[in-house]
Amino acid sequence: MIKLKRLNELSKQIKGKRIAVIGDMMIDAYFQGVVNRISPEAPVPVVDIDNEFFRFGGAANVANNIVHLGGIPIPVGIIGNDNYGKIFKKLLDKQNISSEGIIVDSERPTTAKVRVIAESQHLVRIDKEVKTDISNKIEQKLLNYFIKIVNNIDAVILQDYNKGILTRRIISEIIDISNKNNKIITVDPKFKNFFEYKNVTLFKPNKSEIENAFAIKFENEQMLIEYGQKLLEKNNAKSVLITLSEKGIILFEKGKSEITRIPTKARKVADVSGAGDTVISTLTLALTAGASLEEASFLANYAAGIVCEEVGIIPIDHEKLFEEVKLSIK
């Protein structure tokens, strides 16, 4: 539990922190309409579209969370030379997020998740993406940009969705450069390259990601704790935070035999989509503000509980987060 005075300090200190978000930039496209007939060409509904809108996805959603928490995100990734890439840049401009670290790769499309919805019914999702690793040329461009900005950031988030941006070289060199410059490094991993993220400040998988990485199914909590400790040692991380959906989180810290359990703060779980993005954003900003790992985990868990009460992927708001925490500790 955080004292009120300490909470107020962290609330102020979070604002203006600069966070490099490196990873798979995506765009979520939504096409909404109504169905009045079946197609004469095939037994499928015809959707008459009356609304379309676009939102940040993937690592870009992490950047969006940082904006709403009062920080300054610096997204580093790629988009394609296509219409979705143009829309992505317009979204960045709308949020006053720098696009300087976004490289246009004409050989790949902008990763897009297109959803067709009719009268609140999700009919189909169309994914446009390439999952192969980026070229050596693009790797070097990303690394050159990071070297250019590293002295002007407070932390780095490596946000992996296995779309080919976070290659072994990118992971290794970004972590090495960050550690040499004493930067906080947090990681939200996926299956590929799971054990490549060594020597970071905080590694944040969920339960199923650890099961997949170790090719094991946890039969009880003791097994989860055992493999959480193994992961801490294997990746030589300062800490490992495992998210457990509606069961909250477990925090492992290097040099501490005891673990920290924090139960979920969601009063009613409506939708867990985007909760992981909220957790890594809040955690990282809190750490840059001087929070301990336990304090940062408490705030991140609370933030995830708030967004899980809403339907759809929404960013966490700074004022709402700190007001809700204040009410809980009074």
C-alpha positions in Angstrom: 0.0 0.0 0.0 1.2 3.5 -0.9 0.9 6.4 1.6 -1.1 9.4 0.3 2.0 11.7 0.5 4.0 9.3 -1.5 1.2 8.8 -4.0 1.1 12.6 -4.6 4.9 12.7 -5.1 4.7 9.9 -7.8 1.8 11.6 -9.5 3.8 14.8 -10.0 7.1 13.1 -10.9 5.6 10.8 -13.6 4.7 13.8 -15.7 7.1 14.7 -18.5 9.2 11.5 -18.3 10.5 10.4 -21.7 10.0 6.8 -22.6 11.4 5.1 -25.8 8.8 2.5 -26.9 10.6 0.1 -29.3 8.5 -2.6 -30.9 5.8 -3.6 -33.3 3.7 -0.6 -34.3 0.2 -1.5 -35.4 -3.0 0.2 -36.3 -6.5 -1.1 -35.4 -9.2 -0.3 -38.0 -12.9 -0.6 -37.3 -15.6 -0.7 -39.9 -19.1 -0.6 -38.4 -22.4 -1.0 -40.2 -25.7 -2.9 -40.6 -26.6 -6.2 -42.3 -29.9 -6.1 -44.3 -29.2 -8.9 -46.8 -27.1 -11.9 -47.8 -24.8 -11.7 -50.7 -26.0 -13.3 -54.0 -22.3 -14.3 -54.7 -21.9 -16.4 -51.5 -23.8 -17.2 -48.3 -22.3 -14.3 -46.4 -23.8 -11.1 -45.0 -23.4 -7.8 -46.8 -22.4 -5.1 -44.4 -23.4 -1.6 -45.3 -20.7 0.5 -43.6 -21.8 3.7 -41.9 -18.8 4.4 -39.7 -15.1 3.8 -39.7 -12.4 4.7 -37.2 -8.8 3.9 -36.5 -6.8 3.4 -33.2 -3.3 2.6 -32.1 -2.4 -1.0 -31.7 0.6 -3.0 -30.5 3.5 -0.9 -29.3 1.7 2.2 -30.4 -1.0 1.6 -27.9 1.7 1.5 -25.2 2.9 4.9 -26.4 -0.7 6.1 -26.3 -1.0 4.9 -22.6 2.1 6.9 -21.8 0.6 10.1 -23.2 -2.5 9.7 -21.2 -0.5 9.0 -18.0 1.4 12.3 -18.5 4.6 11.0 -20.0 6.3 11.6 -23.3 6.6 8.5 -25.5 9.1 8.2 -28.3 8.0 5.4 -30.5 10.7 3.5 -32.4 9.5 1.1 -35.1 8.4 0.7 -38.7 5.4 1.3 -40.9 4.8 0.6 -44.5 4.6 3.0 -47.4 0.8 2.5 -47.6 -2.5 4.1 -46.7 -2.5 2.6 -43.2 1.0 4.1 -42.7 -0.4 7.5 -43.6 -3.3 7.0 -41.1 -0.8 5.9 -38.4 1.2 9.1 -38.8 -2.0 11.2 -38.6 -2.9 9.5 -35.3 0.6 10.3 -34.0 0.2 14.0 -35.0 -3.2 14.1 -33.4 -1.7 13.0 -30.1 1.4 15.2 -30.5 3.6 12.1 -30.5 6.9 12.3 -32.4 7.1 10.3 -35.6 10.9 10.8 -35.8 11.7 7.2 -34.8 9.1 5.7 -37.1 10.9 4.3 -40.2 9.0 3.7 -43.5 9.9 0.3 -44.9 8.5 0.1 -48.5 9.1 -3.7 -48.5 6.6 -4.3 -45.7 3.0 -3.3 -45.0 1.9 -1.4 -42.0 0.7 -4.0 -39.5 -3.1 -3.6 -39.4 -5.9 -5.4 -37.7 -9.2 -4.7 -39.5 -12.4 -5.5 -37.7 -15.8 -5.5 -39.4 -18.7 -5.0 -36.9 -22.4 -5.1 -37.6 -24.8 -4.0 -34.8 -22.3 -4.8 -32.1 -21.6 -8.2 -33.6 -18.0 -8.8 -34.5 -18.2 -10.5 -37.9 -14.6 -10.9 -39.1 -11.1 -9.7 -38.4 -8.6 -9.3 -41.3 -4.9 -9.1 -40.4 -2.4 -7.4 -42.8 1.1 -8.1 -41.7 4.5 -9.6 -42.3 6.2 -11.5 -39.5 9.6 -12.1 -40.9 12.6 -10.3 -39.3 13.3 -6.8 -40.6 16.3 -6.3 -42.9 19.8 -5.5 -41.7 19.5 -2.1 -43.2 16.3 -1.3 -41.2 17.9 -2.7 -38.1 20.8 -0.3 -38.4 18.5 2.6 -39.0 16.6 1.8 -35.8 19.8 1.4 -33.8 21.2 4.6 -35.2 18.1 6.5 -34.1 18.2 5.0 -30.6 21.9 5.9 -30.1 20.9 9.4 -31.1 18.2 9.7 -28.4 19.4 7.5 -25.6 20.8 10.4 -23.6 17.5 12.2 -23.7 15.2 9.4 -22.4 14.4 8.1 -18.9 13.6 4.5 -19.8 13.1 2.0 -22.6 10.1 -0.3 -23.2 10.7 -3.3 -25.5 7.2 -4.2 -26.6 7.2 -7.5 -28.6 4.3 -9.0 -30.6 6.5 -11.2 -32.8 6.0 -9.2 -36.0 9.7 -9.1 -36.8 10.9 -5.7 -35.4 12.6 -7.0 -32.2 15.2 -9.2 -33.7 18.0 -10.8 -31.7 20.4 -8.1 -32.8 18.0 -5.3 -31.9 17.2 -6.8 -28.5 20.9 -7.4 -27.6 22.2 -4.0 -28.7 19.3 -1.9 -27.3 19.7 -3.6 -23.9 23.5 -3.2 -24.0 23.3 0.5 -25.0 20.6 1.2 -22.4 22.6 -0.5 -19.6 25.7 1.4 -20.5 23.7 4.6 -20.2 22.0 3.6 -16.9 18.5 3.5 -18.4 15.5 1.6 -17.0 14.6 -1.3 -19.3 11.2 -3.0 -19.2 10.1 -5.8 -21.4 6.7 -7.2 -22.5 7.7 -10.4 -24.4 6.2 -12.9 -26.7 7.2 -16.5 -27.4 9.9 -15.9 -30.0 13.2 -14.6 -28.4 11.6 -15.0 -25.0 15.0 -15.9 -23.4 17.0 -13.2 -25.3 15.9 -10.4 -23.0 18.7 -10.7 -20.5 20.0 -8.1 -18.0 16.8 -5.9 -18.0 15.2 -4.0 -15.1 11.8 -5.7 -15.4 10.5 -8.6 -17.5 6.7 -8.9 -17.7 5.3 -12.0 -19.2 1.8 -13.5 -18.5 1.2 -17.0 -17.1 0.6 -18.6 -20.5 3.7 -17.0 -22.1 5.9 -18.6 -19.4 4.1 -22.0 -19.9 4.8 -21.8 -23.6 8.4 -20.7 -23.2 9.2 -23.6 -20.8 6.8 -26.0 -22.6 5.0 -26.8 -19.4 1.5 -26.5 -17.9 1.3 -25.2 -14.4 -0.7 -27.5 -12.2 -0.6 -25.3 -9.1 0.8 -22.0 -7.8 3.9 -23.6 -6.5 5.0 -24.6 -10.0 4.3 -21.0 -11.2 6.5 -19.6 -8.4 9.3 -22.2 -9.1 9.4 -21.2 -12.8 9.1 -17.5 -12.0 12.3 -17.9 -10.0 13.9 -19.9 -12.8 13.1 -17.2 -15.3 14.5 -14.5 -13.0 17.8 -16.4 -13.0 17.8 -17.5 -16.6 17.4 -14.0 -18.0 19.4 -12.4 -15.2 16.7 -9.8 -14.7 16.5 -7.5 -11.7 12.8 -8.4 -11.5 10.1 -10.5 -13.1 6.5 -9.6 -12.9 3.9 -12.2 -14.0 0.4 -11.0 -14.8 -2.4 -13.5 -13.9 -5.4 -11.8 -15.5 -8.2 -11.6 -12.9 -5.9 -13.1 -10.2 -3.6 -10.0 -10.2 0.2 -10.2 -10.4 3.2 -11.8 -8.7 6.5 -10.0 -8.5 9.9 -11.7 -8.2 13.0 -9.5 -7.3 16.6 -10.5 -7.6 18.2 -11.1 -4.2 14.9 -11.5 -2.4 13.7 -14.9 -1.5 10.1 -13.8 -0.8 7.7 -12.9 -3.6 5.1 -10.1 -3.7 1.5 -10.9 -4.5 -0.9 -8.2 -5.5 -4.6 -9.1 -6.2 -6.5 -7.6 -9.0 -8.2 -4.2 -8.5 -10.9 -4.8 -11.0 -14.3 -4.7 -9.4 -15.9 -6.1 -12.6 -13.8 -7.5 -15.4 -15.5 -6.6 -18.7 -12.6 -6.9 -21.2 -8.9 -7.7 -20.6 -7.9 -6.4 -24.1 -5.0 -4.0 -23.8 -4.4 -4.6 -20.1 -0.9 -5.7 -20.6 -0.1 -2.5 -22.5 -1.5 -0.5 -19.5 0.6 -2.5 -17.1 4.0 -2.0 -18.8 3.3 1.7 -19.4 2.3 2.4 -15.8 5.1 0.3 -14.4 7.8 2.0 -16.5 6.6 5.5 -15.8 6.4 4.8 -12.1 9.9 3.4 -12.0 11.2 6.6 -13.8 9.5 8.6 -11.1 11.5 6.9 -8.4 8.9 4.3 -7.3 10.1 1.0 -5.9 9.3 -2.1 -7.8 6.6 -2.9 -5.3 5.1 0.6 -5.6 5.3 0.5 -9.4 3.6 -2.9 -9.5 0.8 -1.7 -7.2 0.0 1.3 -9.4 0.3 -0.9 -12.6 -2.1 -3.5 -11.2 -4.5 -0.8 -10.2 -4.4 0.8 -13.7 -5.0 -2.6 -15.3 -8.0 -3.1 -13.0 -9.5 0.2 -14.2 -9.1 -0.5 -17.9 -10.5 -4.1 -17.5 -13.8 -2.6 -16.3 -14.2 -1.0 -19.7 -15.1 -2.7 -23.0 -12.5 -2.3 -25.8 -8.9 -1.1 -25.7 -8.7 2.2 -23.9 -5.7 4.0 -22.4 -5.3 4.6 -18.7 -5.9 8.2 -17.7 -3.5 9.9 -15.2 -6.1 11.7 -13.2 -8.5 8.8 -13.0 -5.7 6.4 -11.9 -4.4 8.6 -9.1 -7.9 9.7 -7.9 -9.1 6.1 -7.7 -6.0 5.0 -5.8 -6.4 8.0 -3.4 -10.0 7.0 -2.7 -8.9 3.4 -1.9 -6.2 4.5 0.7 -8.2 7.1 2.5 
